[in-house]
Amino acid sequence: MGQVIVIGAGQAGASCVAKLRNGGFDGGITLIGAEPVPPYQRPPLSKAYLMGDMALERLYLRPESFYADNSIDLRMGTPVTAIDAEARTVTLAGEVLGYDDLVLTTGSVPNRLPASIGGDLENVFCVRDLADADAMAPQFREGARALIVGGGYIGLEAAAVAARSGVRVTLVEMADRILQRVAAPQTSDYFRALHSGQGVDIREGTGLERLLGEGRVSGAQLTDGTTLDVDFVIVGVGIRPAVALAEEAGLTIDNGIATDALGRTSAPHIWAAGDCASFPWQGGRIRLESVPNAIDQAEQVAQNIMGAATDYTAKPWFWSDQYDVKLQIAGLNTGYTGVVSRIGEGQTASFWYYKDGQLLAVDAMNDPRAYMIGKRLIEAGKTADPDVVADAGADLKALMKA
């Protein structure tokens, strides 16, 4: 059945090779990863693993023995330097491998601060891979002073871990409010209050002018003119798709490696899935940065390599853990025109996004029922009566019957 090579040993890559074997593919499979460890979960890096609540082995998606047991050639710590789409080869350090099908699951890379404003100083971290988490973990100690740049979910998760560890945290967000790019003002208000209640100093509409220090970061100058003393900095200003290999190979790039609905790129026998891939969605094109998408899309690509010829239909959902709050998001709120709030007891709340009367998405905090019902309605193309949603005493199951 030929040779399949998968470049990128993250969630998508691991899901693809497992699906190939479980689906009966009996050809050769090679999974190539740049990191020196087996495929692992990334979300706990900014949460349980960073807190010290999760051991390294528990991060692994599967035991390392799984790959050998299933005749999957796992190459760890092995960067790929080139792809030749015409010759159907990939070049590693000192080796060229041929393929019948190639899958790109190269993920994404974090945006870093420019060196010109101190981005290369010691103790300036991103939260993207295991090495990042291991490098910053010793800094999370009682009384340390941290600056977090960026008020998206990664920045807020890091702030929660730091505050819980006794670190004095200042978080700056250039936009008018935290989560502005991804959530309604109601969700921003919820998480601002949550973090402020834990002692995090959130400064919105405030950017970083430059970091200060000789060799190691010692301070930060902000755009509002203030200067902070800091022991370490965490940068959470977004990620971008890892497309360098694909671009050099001549593949079409459009907000990531462009694929069709099957997961095929512009080059024959090359596929893409996960954070790095953009695909058709509701008459346009979208790229999703989430674990569920990485798994589902990669598994669909595996099935299509084996001849299924089935379009990938995304069912977007996401989550974030901060302190004792679990946020679950169903759907995509892009283009919403109104939000209905459902406020429960304690920290329970959900915010329902609508456009022209149609339910688009739900942000649910410590409210798994709201999340599940919202998710089912969205995936079924149904909406939810705003009056029922807004009435905290109403049974949400009534929405399903309607």
Residue pairs with C-beta under 8 A, 6 or more apart in sequence:
1 25
1 26
1 27
2 27
2 28
2 99
2 100
2 101
3 27
3 28
3 29
3 30
3 97
3 98
3 99
3 100
3 101
4 17
4 20
4 25
4 27
4 28
4 29
4 30
4 99
4 100
4 101
4 102
4 103
4 305
5 29
5 30
5 32
5 90
5 97
5 99
5 101
5 102
5 103
6 13
6 16
6 17
6 29
6 30
6 31
6 32
6 102
6 103
6 105
7 13
7 32
7 80
7 83
7 90
7 102
7 103
7 104
7 105
7 106
7 245
8 32
8 33
8 104
8 105
8 106
8 107
8 242
8 274
8 276
9 31
9 32
9 33
9 34
9 35
9 38
9 39
9 74
9 76
9 105
10 33
10 39
10 42
10 105
10 107
10 274
10 294
11 39
11 41
11 42
11 61
11 274
11 291
11 294
11 295
11 298
12 105
12 107
12 273
12 274
12 275
12 294
12 295
12 297
12 298
13 31
13 33
13 39
13 103
13 105
13 274
13 298
14 31
14 39
14 61
14 62
15 294
15 295
15 298
15 299
15 302
16 103
16 105
16 273
16 298
16 299
16 301
16 302
17 29
17 31
17 67
17 72
17 302
18 62
18 66
18 70
19 298
19 299
19 302
19 303
20 29
20 302
20 305
20 306
21 29
21 70
21 71
21 72
23 302
23 303
23 306
24 306
25 302
25 305
25 306
27 100
28 71
28 73
29 71
29 72
29 73
30 72
30 73
30 75
30 97
31 39
31 67
31 72
31 73
31 74
31 75
32 75
32 78
32 80
32 90
32 92
33 39
33 74
33 75
33 76
33 77
33 78
34 77
34 78
34 79
34 80
35 76
35 77
35 129
35 130
35 131
36 76
36 77
37 60
37 76
37 130
38 60
38 61
38 62
38 63
38 64
38 67
38 74
38 76
39 60
39 61
39 62
40 59
40 60
40 61
40 130
41 59
41 60
41 61
41 291
42 128
42 129
42 291
43 291
43 319
44 50
44 54
44 59
45 59
45 127
45 128
45 129
45 130
45 132
45 133
46 127
46 133
46 154
46 157
46 158
46 161
47 157
47 160
47 161
47 321
48 54
49 56
49 59
49 133
50 127
50 133
50 136
50 137
50 140
50 158
50 161
51 140
51 161
51 164
51 165
52 137
56 130
59 130
64 74
66 72
67 73
67 74
68 74
75 92
78 92
78 93
79 92
79 93
80 90
80 91
80 92
80 245
81 91
81 92
81 93
82 90
82 91
82 245
82 248
82 249
83 89
83 90
83 91
83 102
83 245
83 246
83 248
83 249
83 270
84 90
84 91
84 249
85 249
85 250
85 251
85 267
85 268
85 270
87 98
88 98
88 99
88 100
88 102
88 269
89 96
89 97
89 98
89 99
90 96
90 97
90 99
90 102
99 269
100 269
101 269
101 270
101 271
101 305
102 269
102 270
102 271
103 270
103 271
103 272
103 273
103 298
103 301
103 302
103 305
104 245
104 246
104 257
104 265
104 270
104 271
104 272
104 273
104 276
104 277
105 272
105 273
105 274
105 276
105 294
105 298
106 241
106 242
106 243
106 245
106 246
106 257
106 274
106 276
107 241
107 242
107 274
107 275
107 276
108 128
108 239
108 240
108 241
108 242
108 275
108 276
108 289
109 128
109 239
109 240
109 242
110 126
110 127
110 128
110 235
110 237
110 238
110 239
111 235
111 237
111 238
111 239
111 240
112 119
112 126
112 235
113 119
113 124
113 149
113 208
113 211
113 235
113 237
117 208
117 209
117 210
117 211
118 124
118 210
118 211
118 212
118 213
118 217
119 211
119 235
121 211
121 213
121 215
121 216
121 217
122 213
122 215
122 216
122 217
123 139
123 216
123 217
123 231
123 232
123 233
124 211
124 217
124 232
124 233
124 235
125 132
125 135
125 136
125 139
125 232
125 233
125 234
125 235
126 132
126 234
126 235
126 236
127 133
127 136
127 154
127 157
127 158
127 234
127 236
128 239
136 232
136 234
139 146
139 167
139 231
139 232
140 161
140 162
140 165
140 167
141 165
141 166
141 167
142 165
142 166
142 167
143 166
143 167
143 168
144 166
144 167
144 168
144 231
144 232
145 167
145 168
145 170
145 228
145 229
145 230
145 231
146 162
146 167
146 168
146 169
146 170
146 230
146 231
146 232
146 233
146 234
147 170
147 171
147 172
147 208
147 220
147 228
147 230
147 232
147 233
147 234
148 155
148 158
148 159
148 162
148 169
148 170
148 171
148 172
148 233
148 234
148 236
149 155
149 171
149 172
149 208
149 233
149 234
149 235
149 236
149 237
150 171
150 172
150 173
150 235
150 236
150 237
150 238
151 171
151 172
151 173
151 175
151 177
151 178
151 179
151 180
151 202
151 204
151 236
152 178
152 179
152 181
152 182
152 236
152 237
152 238
153 179
153 182
153 320
154 236
155 171
155 173
155 178
155 234
155 236
156 171
156 178
156 179
156 191
156 195
156 320
156 322
157 320
157 321
157 322
158 234
158 236
159 169
159 171
159 195
159 200
159 322
160 195
160 198
160 321
160 322
160 323
162 169
162 234
163 169
163 195
163 198
163 199
163 200
163 323
164 198
164 323
168 199
169 199
169 200
169 201
170 200
170 201
170 203
170 228
170 230
171 178
171 195
171 200
171 201
171 202
171 203
172 203
172 206
172 207
172 208
172 222
173 180
173 202
173 203
173 204
173 205
173 206
174 205
174 206
174 207
174 223
175 181
175 204
175 205
176 204
176 205
177 185
177 188
177 192
177 204
178 188
178 191
178 192
178 202
178 204
179 187
179 188
179 191
180 188
182 333
183 333
183 351
183 363
184 333
184 336
184 339
184 351
184 353
184 363
186 339
186 341
186 351
186 363
187 351
187 363
190 349
190 351
190 365
191 322
192 202
192 204
194 322
194 323
194 325
194 347
195 202
195 322
196 202
198 323
203 222
203 224
206 222
206 223
206 224
207 222
207 223
208 220
208 221
208 222
208 223
209 220
209 221
209 222
209 223
210 220
210 221
211 217
211 219
211 220
211 221
211 233
212 218
212 219
212 220
212 221
212 227
213 219
217 230
217 231
217 232
217 233
218 229
218 230
219 227
219 228
219 229
219 230
220 227
220 228
220 230
220 233
221 227
222 228
239 275
239 289
241 255
241 256
241 257
241 275
241 276
241 277
241 278
241 287
242 275
242 276
243 253
243 256
243 257
243 276
246 253
246 257
246 265
246 272
246 276
247 253
249 267
249 270
250 266
250 267
251 257
251 258
251 265
251 266
251 267
251 270
252 258
252 265
252 266
254 278
254 285
255 278
255 285
255 287
256 272
256 275
256 276
256 277
256 278
256 287
257 265
257 272
257 276
257 277
257 278
258 265
258 266
258 277
258 278
258 285
259 265
259 271
259 272
259 273
259 277
259 278
259 279
260 279
260 280
261 279
261 280
261 311
261 312
262 300
262 301
262 304
262 309
262 310
262 311
262 312
263 271
263 272
263 273
263 277
263 279
263 297
263 300
263 301
263 304
263 312
264 270
264 271
264 304
265 271
265 272
271 301
271 304
271 305
272 301
273 294
273 297
273 298
273 300
273 301
274 293
274 294
274 297
274 298
275 287
275 288
275 289
275 294
277 287
277 297
278 285
278 286
278 287
279 285
279 286
279 287
279 297
279 312
279 314
281 314
286 314
286 332
288 314
288 316
290 316
290 317
290 318
292 315
292 316
292 317
292 318
293 314
293 316
296 312
296 314
296 315
297 312
297 314
300 308
300 310
300 312
301 312
303 310
304 310
315 375
315 379
316 330
316 331
316 332
317 328
317 329
317 330
317 331
317 375
318 328
318 329
319 326
319 327
319 328
319 329
320 326
320 327
321 327
324 347
324 366
325 347
325 365
325 366
326 365
326 366
326 368
327 363
327 364
327 365
328 363
328 364
328 367
328 368
328 371
329 361
329 362
329 363
329 364
329 371
330 361
330 362
330 364
330 371
330 374
330 375
330 378
331 353
331 359
331 360
331 361
331 362
331 374
331 375
331 378
332 360
332 361
333 353
333 360
333 361
333 363
334 360
335 355
335 360
336 353
336 354
336 355
336 360
336 361
337 354
337 355
337 356
338 353
338 354
338 355
339 351
339 352
339 353
339 354
340 351
340 352
340 354
340 386
340 389
340 390
341 349
341 350
341 351
341 352
341 390
342 349
342 350
342 351
342 352
342 367
342 370
342 389
342 390
342 391
342 392
343 349
343 392
344 350
344 367
344 392
346 366
347 365
347 366
348 365
348 366
348 367
349 364
349 365
349 366
349 367
350 362
350 363
350 364
350 365
350 367
350 370
350 371
350 374
350 389
351 362
351 363
352 359
352 361
352 362
352 374
352 384
352 386
352 389
353 359
353 360
353 361
353 362
353 363
354 360
354 383
354 386
357 383
358 383
359 374
359 377
359 378
359 382
359 383
359 384
360 378
361 374
361 378
362 370
362 371
362 374
362 375
362 378
364 370
364 371
364 374
369 396
370 396
373 384
373 396
373 397
373 399
373 400
374 384
376 400
377 383
377 384
377 399
377 400
384 399
385 399
385 402
388 394
388 396
388 398
388 399
388 402
389 396
389 399
